[in-house]
Amino acid sequence: MEDIDKTSDGADPGKPRRSRRRVTLLWAMRGTVLLVFLAGFAGLMVVGQTLQAPPWLQSRVESRLARALEGGAIRFGGVYFVINKGWRPRLRLRDVELSDAGGRVIARLADAEASLAMRPLLRGQVQPKRIVLNGASAALRRDAEGQVSLSLGGQGGGTVGQASTLAQLLESLDAVFLHPQLSALSSVELTSLSLEYEDLRQGRGWTLDGGQVLITRGGGDLRIATEFSLLSGRDFASRFEANYTSTLGQPAASFGISIEDLAAADIAAQAPALAWLQVLDAPISGALRGGIDAAGTLTPISATLQIGQGALQPNPKTRPIPFASARTYFTYDPAQQRLSFAEVAVDSAWGAAQAEGVAYLDGVEAGRLDRLVGQFRLHGLRVNPAAVYPEPLTIDRAEVDFRMTLNPFQLRIGRMDVIDDGRTLRLDGDLSAAPEGWQLALDAQLDAITPAQVLSYWPEGVAPKPREWVAENLVEAQLSDLDLALRLRPGAKPDLYADFDFAEAQIRYARTLPPLVRARGQASLLDGRFAVTADAGVVVAAQGGEMDATGTSFIIPDIGIRQAAPGIARIMASGPVTAALSLLNEPPLSILDKANLPVDLAEGTARLTGTLALPLKDKVRIADMEFHLAGVVEGVASEVLVPGTRVSAPRLEVSGDQTRIALQGAGLFGSVPASMRWQQPLGQGQRSNLSGRIALTPDLIREQRLGLPDGMLTGAGEADFTLGIGGGEPLRLAAQSNLSGVRLSLPELGWSKPPASTGRLALEATLGAGGRVETIEVEAAGLRTRGSIEFNPDRSFARARFSSFELGDWLAVPVELVGRGAGAVPDIVVQGGVLDLRRASFGSGASGGSGGGGAAPAVSLALDRLQVSDSMTLSGMRGSFSTGGGLNGRFTGSLNGQAPISGQLIGRGARSAVFLQAEDAGAVFRAAGILDQAHGGSFQLVMEPVGAPGNYDAQLRVRNTRVRDAPAMAALLNAVSLVGLIDEMSGQGILFGEIDSKMRLTPTTLTVLEGSAVGPSIGVSINGTVDTENRVLDLRGVVSPIYLLNAIGSVLTRKGEGLIGFNYTLTGPMQRPQVFVNPLSGLAPGFLRDIIRAPAPSLPAVPEENSAPAPAAPAATPEPAPRPAPAPQPARPHSGGGDR
């Protein structure tokens, strides 16, 4: 504005100065009086009134203001004057519009008001004292380089100020207030100000409304006070207040800012030193105080912030970490780019803490916060993230060094020491906000802790199965070198790792088993798999002592399974066998109790590995388990497994699963080598069994008291066996063998099986007290038998019963063997069956190596049939015999089922001689098919074995038998025309007082070496052969009629031949023999008869038996031993010729 007190345009400059001054003074006085009068009058009339200026005055004000704008233009709707009390006039402009020199509108105001300074006004100068602007709009803009500019009229308005910093922009106000035209200006007030703030560096904009700005000057100082409401679109209202004080013309200044419920992100965007607040989503109230020094440099700023309920959430994808409230008191030192936090306090559902520390900022000088590196001390810690604890966990204190970057957000914890109860937990890691969500990598270490302390920190909901295992099974321990690691990735399950060492631990690896004590080892949690491994430790069994469990581990393969998660115990144990069996006998296995076996079943040393998989729940059944066991047992021995027998082995392999436990290997059954497998099925009442292959030797027979006589089995073979054990039942044995390598012999029966041959042995037996062999079957070398064996209470042999006993083709009988004491060959009882003496090869008894002790066994026979020869059979044979020196004894029977007969067997080495006698010789002849027409008389036959079985030298002695209607005899008598004798034979029969014969019997031939039949009427000598197989005769001899008289010359002839006799031959079939008599032979005296007689038959050869010498020609009839009962003497013939 300009001084309006100017001279009039009509003044004459050429008049004298004095006159002019007078006139002027005159008019001045007149004008002054007039003005005073008018002013007084006007004052009385217009004080408090608003007066609109006339158009000429509005135009003049407009032009004057335009000149003051230096090229700009101002337009307004009206000019008004207001004179308040005190006579201070105010100028009010309405609907003001300011334009720059180019005509661009730079500002619009609803109204503007200015009060004028009185002193300049009295001097004719119009200078504003106070300016009030109402309804203004402005735009504050910060470009990407940090330059700030102020525009009036909002975005698009003209720029009225520009500077490198906001402080420099504020300094430009000094020039306004120092302008001469504004020297009287004391204040500028802006009301209802709307400010649009755009920050291109942040890419954001804000709108501040209802603003109040008051700029005052006093005493050379300039003070600015502002107040705005921030339109943020949030559900809470934000207020912003600021003040700024400086000395006009000086850069030094001080400022303060007060905020109320301003969003953290909005605060963070205003200054790089506050950018760390952008990770919060919460309203903040507080104040900042700072200044600018004389060099224009920002001085330290102190701030207090009260942060309301909100969350830590760096980006919209990250899950909010809520908190209830927070507060902080800090000082920012721009020179060192350091934030010094006197207090940081956070209270949230996740916990609470207080802290103090410092943080250094990088990148602030470039207008951004690249990173923040801090070091803090925390105390008053209460931790309960995600409500994982029933009550917040209280921690003594913590120290942390960290680095934080914002775009993208990453918090790197270089060191964090959490100190609680004398322990220090060391942590480091990274927390970052990826576009998909949170990422966390956290590692921690702890030197030492107890299980109870671990559980106090370990939330129940975090890895609940491992925690449950530690709580229930890690009873006591010294834990050390604890390592923890947590990894969180968007879209993936939390990855938790942990490991620790333990010592002097007591670990329960199964609910029902004794714990592992004095344990040392490690535990780890990796990829959802929890594992505990013992590098050392022992298990004290209920019986048997300690088992070294070094290497044993327990595993939960998947901790994510909530209900009945599977657990795996990998067992490595070594120690006494009794201790191992005691552990296996603990529930739920209880293998020995279920099998009714004692725990001290065996002695030795076991080295075992195994896997036990079972659900982690209160009650576990065997059906729920999966169990595998392997290992070795060394130096094992048991006298309990098989009572009375020591079972031992230097080394056995162990295996097992949920169905059975097994041990196998080579060892000794007593003193007998065997390859064995012991197996115990798992289940109530299940029997164990011992199976394998055992050496079949005399030692086995003797030690197991199987009832075989000493010497019956020699050599060495093998047998497969199975022995059922336990279950509350007696021992059950089943065995089989092919008998290869074994020599079996029954010397009394002349039978043996060579070692090189094979056969079959099958045995089923019950061992122990009251034991018996239920079944024994033998098939070897012609022996076939099936039976059972019973034992005395002292396990000595009592009795054996064989339902069938077949030997070769000569013996097929049921046999009962009756014990006679230890080492003695049992007696033999036969009740039925068939014995064929033709092929029999009885042994030599004791002298022949029976091997038995004491007297030879007795044999009691009750045979259905005794085959003496091809044509001679004894039916219903009964007898008692001894086997010493062969088969000896007496017997009775029925020859061929027709003629009762008695006899005796007399031992002859491996064979037996047979002595037969009968009361009816004729019946014997008829039964034997020799002479069907013989009747009566006594009969004696002695048969001595010779050569191979079935060959005998026999002597026949018959007395007082009659022959009736014998075709061959009739033909013979008819040939010599002995009609009387024929008639006699047709009647009472021809009586033969003596019949004697020496013969050799073979299986197919009867050779009569020397025979005679004499009676009062006739005498007959005979020799030759009878083909018993084809029933063909080839006999010859001499028939002497009237033998009683003719016998006078018999001293010169053979027995049965008289002085007069006729040579004959008898050939052809027995039923129709051909008889030839040489009548001329009757003319030759007896002693000359041999000249024309055919030669006697030679002794037929017989096969030799290996053990028998070749027989000589039969000697005189042997006397049986013992001597049989004497045969009845023949009746002496009557003097009158007797019975014809």
Secondary structure as the mmCIF struct_conf table of DSSP 4:
data_model
#
loop_
_struct_conf.conf_type_id
_struct_conf.id
_struct_conf.beg_label_comp_id
_struct_conf.beg_label_asym_id
_struct_conf.beg_label_seq_id
_struct_conf.end_label_comp_id
_struct_conf.end_label_asym_id
_struct_conf.end_label_seq_id
TURN_TY1_P TURN_TY1_P1 ASP A 9 GLY A 10
TURN_TY1_P TURN_TY1_P2 PRO A 13 GLY A 14
BEND BEND1 LYS A 15 LYS A 15
HELX_RH_AL_P HELX_RH_AL_P1 ARG A 17 VAL A 46
TURN_TY1_P TURN_TY1_P3 VAL A 47 GLY A 48
STRN STRN1 THR A 50 GLN A 52
HELX_LH_PP_P HELX_LH_PP_P1 ALA A 53 PRO A 54
HELX_RH_AL_P HELX_RH_AL_P2 PRO A 55 ALA A 68
TURN_TY1_P TURN_TY1_P4 LEU A 69 GLU A 70
BEND BEND2 GLY A 71 GLY A 71
STRN STRN2 ALA A 73 ARG A 75
BEND BEND3 GLY A 77 GLY A 77
STRN STRN3 GLY A 78 ILE A 83
TURN_TY1_P TURN_TY1_P5 LYS A 85 GLY A 86
BEND BEND4 TRP A 87 TRP A 87
STRN STRN4 PRO A 89 SER A 99
TURN_TY1_P TURN_TY1_P6 ALA A 101 GLY A 102
BEND BEND5 GLY A 103 GLY A 103
STRN STRN5 VAL A 105 LEU A 116
HELX_LH_PP_P HELX_LH_PP_P2 ALA A 117 ALA A 117
HELX_RH_AL_P HELX_RH_AL_P3 MET A 118 LEU A 122
TURN_TY1_P TURN_TY1_P7 ARG A 123 GLY A 124
STRN STRN6 PRO A 128 ASN A 134
BEND BEND6 GLY A 135 GLY A 135
STRN STRN7 SER A 137 ARG A 142
TURN_TY1_P TURN_TY1_P8 ALA A 144 GLU A 145
BEND BEND7 GLY A 146 GLY A 146
STRN STRN8 VAL A 148 LEU A 152
BEND BEND8 GLY A 153 GLY A 154
TURN_TY1_P TURN_TY1_P9 GLN A 155 GLY A 156
BEND BEND9 GLY A 157 GLY A 157
HELX_LH_PP_P HELX_LH_PP_P3 GLY A 158 GLY A 158
STRN STRN9 THR A 159 ALA A 163
BEND BEND10 SER A 164 THR A 165
HELX_RH_AL_P HELX_RH_AL_P4 LEU A 166 LEU A 178
BEND BEND11 HIS A 179 HIS A 179
HELX_RH_3T_P HELX_RH_3T_P1 PRO A 180 LEU A 182
TURN_TY1_P TURN_TY1_P10 SER A 183 ALA A 184
STRN STRN10 SER A 187 ASP A 199
TURN_TY1_P TURN_TY1_P11 LEU A 200 GLY A 203
STRN STRN11 ARG A 204 GLY A 218
TURN_TY1_P TURN_TY1_P12 GLY A 219 GLY A 220
STRN STRN12 ASP A 221 LEU A 231
BEND BEND12 ARG A 234 PHE A 236
STRN STRN13 SER A 238 THR A 247
TURN_TY1_P TURN_TY1_P13 LEU A 248 GLY A 249
BEND BEND13 PRO A 251 PRO A 251
STRN STRN14 ALA A 253 ALA A 263
HELX_RH_AL_P HELX_RH_AL_P5 ALA A 264 ALA A 268
TURN_TY1_P TURN_TY1_P14 ALA A 269 GLN A 270
HELX_RH_3T_P HELX_RH_3T_P2 PRO A 272 VAL A 279
STRN STRN15 LEU A 280 ASP A 281
BEND BEND14 ALA A 282 ALA A 282
STRN STRN16 PRO A 283 ILE A 292
TURN_TY1_P TURN_TY1_P15 ALA A 294 ALA A 295
BEND BEND15 GLY A 296 GLY A 296
HELX_LH_PP_P HELX_LH_PP_P4 THR A 297 THR A 297
STRN STRN17 LEU A 298 LEU A 298
HELX_LH_PP_P HELX_LH_PP_P5 THR A 299 PRO A 300
STRN STRN18 ILE A 301 ILE A 307
BEND BEND16 GLN A 309 GLN A 309
STRN STRN19 GLY A 310 LEU A 312
BEND BEND17 PRO A 314 ASN A 315
TURN_TY1_P TURN_TY1_P16 PRO A 316 LYS A 317
BEND BEND18 THR A 318 THR A 318
HELX_LH_PP_P HELX_LH_PP_P6 ARG A 319 PRO A 320
STRN STRN20 ILE A 321 PHE A 323
BEND BEND19 ALA A 324 ALA A 324
STRN STRN21 SER A 325 ASP A 333
TURN_TY1_P TURN_TY1_P17 PRO A 334 GLN A 337
STRN STRN22 ARG A 338 SER A 348
TURN_TY1_P TURN_TY1_P18 ALA A 349 TRP A 350
STRN STRN23 GLY A 351 ASP A 362
BEND BEND20 GLY A 363 GLY A 363
HELX_RH_3T_P HELX_RH_3T_P3 VAL A 364 ALA A 366
TURN_TY1_P TURN_TY1_P19 GLY A 367 GLY A 367
BEND BEND21 ARG A 368 ARG A 368
STRN STRN24 ARG A 371 VAL A 383
HELX_RH_3T_P HELX_RH_3T_P4 PRO A 385 ALA A 387
BEND BEND22 TYR A 389 GLU A 391
HELX_LH_PP_P HELX_LH_PP_P7 PRO A 392 PRO A 392
STRN STRN25 LEU A 393 LEU A 406
TURN_TY1_P TURN_TY1_P20 ASN A 407 PRO A 408
STRN STRN26 PHE A 409 ASP A 420
TURN_TY1_P TURN_TY1_P21 ASP A 421 GLY A 422
STRN STRN27 ARG A 423 ALA A 434
TURN_TY1_P TURN_TY1_P22 PRO A 435 GLU A 436
STRN STRN28 GLY A 437 ILE A 449
HELX_RH_AL_P HELX_RH_AL_P6 PRO A 451 TYR A 457
BEND BEND23 TRP A 458 TRP A 458
TURN_TY1_P TURN_TY1_P23 GLU A 460 GLY A 461
BEND BEND24 VAL A 462 ALA A 463
HELX_RH_AL_P HELX_RH_AL_P7 PRO A 464 ASN A 473
STRN STRN29 LEU A 474 LEU A 488
TURN_TY1_P TURN_TY1_P24 PRO A 490 GLY A 491
BEND BEND25 ALA A 492 ALA A 492
STRN STRN30 ASP A 495 ILE A 507
BEND BEND26 TYR A 509 ALA A 510
TURN_TY1_P TURN_TY1_P25 ARG A 511 THR A 512
BEND BEND27 LEU A 513 LEU A 513
HELX_LH_PP_P HELX_LH_PP_P8 PRO A 514 PRO A 515
STRN STRN31 LEU A 516 LEU A 526
TURN_TY1_P TURN_TY1_P26 ASP A 527 GLY A 528
STRN STRN32 ARG A 529 VAL A 540
BEND BEND28 ALA A 542 GLY A 544
STRN STRN33 GLU A 546 ASP A 548
TURN_TY1_P TURN_TY1_P27 THR A 550 GLY A 551
STRN STRN34 SER A 553 ILE A 556
BEND BEND29 PRO A 557 PRO A 557
TURN_TY1_P TURN_TY1_P28 ILE A 559 GLY A 560
BEND BEND30 GLN A 563 ALA A 564
STRN STRN35 PRO A 566 PRO A 576
HELX_RH_AL_P HELX_RH_AL_P8 VAL A 577 LEU A 584
TURN_TY1_P TURN_TY1_P29 ASN A 585 ASN A 585
BEND BEND31 GLU A 586 GLU A 586
TURN_TY1_P TURN_TY1_P30 PRO A 587 LEU A 589
HELX_RH_AL_P HELX_RH_AL_P9 ILE A 591 LYS A 594
TURN_TY1_P TURN_TY1_P31 ALA A 595 ASN A 596
BEND BEND32 VAL A 599 VAL A 599
BEND BEND33 LEU A 601 LEU A 601
STRN STRN36 GLU A 603 PRO A 615
BEND BEND34 LEU A 616 ASP A 618
HELX_RH_3T_P HELX_RH_3T_P5 ILE A 622 ASP A 624
STRN STRN37 GLU A 626 VAL A 642
TURN_TY1_P TURN_TY1_P32 PRO A 643 GLY A 644
STRN STRN38 THR A 645 ASP A 657
BEND BEND35 GLN A 658 THR A 659
STRN STRN39 ARG A 660 PHE A 669
TURN_TY1_P TURN_TY1_P33 GLY A 670 SER A 671
STRN STRN40 VAL A 672 PRO A 681
BEND BEND36 GLY A 683 GLY A 683
TURN_TY1_P TURN_TY1_P34 GLN A 684 GLY A 685
HELX_LH_PP_P HELX_LH_PP_P9 GLN A 686 ARG A 687
STRN STRN41 SER A 688 LEU A 696
HELX_RH_AL_P HELX_RH_AL_P10 PRO A 698 GLU A 703
TURN_TY1_P TURN_TY1_P35 GLN A 704 ARG A 705
HELX_LH_PP_P HELX_LH_PP_P10 LEU A 708 PRO A 709
TURN_TY1_P TURN_TY1_P36 ASP A 710 GLY A 711
BEND BEND37 MET A 712 MET A 712
STRN STRN42 LEU A 713 GLY A 715
STRN STRN43 GLY A 717 ILE A 725
TURN_TY1_P TURN_TY1_P37 GLY A 727 GLY A 728
BEND BEND38 GLU A 729 GLU A 729
STRN STRN44 LEU A 731 SER A 737
TURN_TY1_P TURN_TY1_P38 SER A 740 GLY A 741
STRN STRN45 VAL A 742 LEU A 746
HELX_RH_3T_P HELX_RH_3T_P6 PRO A 747 LEU A 749
TURN_TY1_P TURN_TY1_P39 GLY A 750 GLY A 750
STRN STRN46 TRP A 751 LYS A 753
TURN_TY1_P TURN_TY1_P40 PRO A 755 ALA A 756
BEND BEND39 SER A 757 SER A 757
STRN STRN47 GLY A 759 LEU A 767
BEND BEND40 GLY A 768 GLY A 768
TURN_TY1_P TURN_TY1_P41 ALA A 769 GLY A 770
STRN STRN48 ARG A 772 ALA A 780
TURN_TY1_P TURN_TY1_P42 ALA A 781 GLY A 782
STRN STRN49 LEU A 783 PHE A 791
TURN_TY1_P TURN_TY1_P43 PRO A 793 ASP A 794
BEND BEND41 ARG A 795 ARG A 795
STRN STRN50 PHE A 797 LEU A 807
TURN_TY1_P TURN_TY1_P44 GLY A 808 TRP A 810
STRN STRN51 LEU A 811 VAL A 818
BEND BEND42 GLY A 821 GLY A 821
TURN_TY1_P TURN_TY1_P45 ALA A 822 GLY A 823
STRN STRN52 ALA A 824 ALA A 824
HELX_LH_PP_P HELX_LH_PP_P11 VAL A 825 PRO A 826
STRN STRN53 ASP A 827 GLN A 831
BEND BEND43 GLY A 832 GLY A 832
STRN STRN54 VAL A 834 ASP A 836
TURN_TY1_P TURN_TY1_P46 LEU A 837 ARG A 839
HELX_RH_3T_P HELX_RH_3T_P7 GLY A 845 GLY A 848
TURN_TY1_P TURN_TY1_P47 GLY A 849 GLY A 849
STRN STRN55 GLY A 853 GLY A 853
BEND BEND44 GLY A 854 ALA A 855
HELX_LH_PP_P HELX_LH_PP_P12 ALA A 856 PRO A 857
STRN STRN56 ALA A 858 GLN A 867
BEND BEND45 SER A 869 SER A 871
STRN STRN57 THR A 873 SER A 882
TURN_TY1_P TURN_TY1_P48 GLY A 884 GLY A 885
BEND BEND46 GLY A 886 GLY A 886
STRN STRN58 ASN A 888 LEU A 895
TURN_TY1_P TURN_TY1_P49 ASN A 896 GLN A 898
STRN STRN59 ALA A 899 ARG A 908
TURN_TY1_P TURN_TY1_P50 GLY A 909 ALA A 910
STRN STRN60 ARG A 911 ALA A 918
BEND BEND47 GLU A 919 GLU A 919
HELX_RH_AL_P HELX_RH_AL_P11 ALA A 921 ALA A 928
TURN_TY1_P TURN_TY1_P51 GLY A 929 GLY A 929
BEND BEND48 ILE A 930 ILE A 930
TURN_TY1_P TURN_TY1_P52 ASP A 932 GLN A 933
STRN STRN61 ALA A 934 HIS A 935
STRN STRN62 SER A 938 PRO A 945
BEND BEND49 GLY A 947 ALA A 948
TURN_TY1_P TURN_TY1_P53 PRO A 949 GLY A 950
STRN STRN63 TYR A 952 VAL A 963
BEND BEND50 ASP A 965 ASP A 965
HELX_RH_AL_P HELX_RH_AL_P12 PRO A 967 ALA A 975
TURN_TY1_P TURN_TY1_P54 VAL A 976 SER A 977
HELX_RH_AL_P HELX_RH_AL_P13 VAL A 979 SER A 986
TURN_TY1_P TURN_TY1_P55 GLY A 987 GLN A 988
STRN STRN64 ILE A 990 LEU A 1001
BEND BEND51 PRO A 1003 THR A 1004
STRN STRN65 THR A 1005 VAL A 1014
BEND BEND52 PRO A 1016 SER A 1017
STRN STRN66 ILE A 1018 ASP A 1027
TURN_TY1_P TURN_TY1_P56 THR A 1028 ARG A 1031
STRN STRN67 VAL A 1032 PRO A 1041
BEND BEND53 ILE A 1042 ILE A 1042
HELX_RH_AL_P HELX_RH_AL_P14 TYR A 1043 ASN A 1046
HELX_RH_3T_P HELX_RH_3T_P8 ALA A 1047 LEU A 1052
BEND BEND54 THR A 1053 THR A 1053
TURN_TY1_P TURN_TY1_P57 LYS A 1055 GLY A 1056
BEND BEND55 LEU A 1059 ILE A 1060
STRN STRN68 PHE A 1062 PRO A 1069
BEND BEND56 MET A 1070 ARG A 1072
STRN STRN69 GLN A 1074 ASN A 1078
HELX_RH_3T_P HELX_RH_3T_P9 PRO A 1079 LEU A 1083
BEND BEND57 ALA A 1084 ALA A 1084
HELX_RH_AL_P HELX_RH_AL_P15 GLY A 1086 ILE A 1092
BEND BEND58 ARG A 1093 ARG A 1093
HELX_LH_PP_P HELX_LH_PP_P13 ALA A 1094 ALA A 1101
HELX_LH_PP_P HELX_LH_PP_P14 PRO A 1103 GLU A 1105
TURN_TY1_P TURN_TY1_P58 ASN A 1106 SER A 1107
BEND BEND59 ALA A 1108 ALA A 1108
HELX_LH_PP_P HELX_LH_PP_P15 PRO A 1109 PRO A 1111
BEND BEND60 ALA A 1113 ALA A 1113
BEND BEND61 ALA A 1116 ALA A 1116
HELX_LH_PP_P HELX_LH_PP_P16 THR A 1117 PRO A 1120
BEND BEND62 ALA A 1121 PRO A 1122
HELX_LH_PP_P HELX_LH_PP_P17 ARG A 1123 HIS A 1134
TURN_TY1_P TURN_TY1_P59 SER A 1135 GLY A 1136
#
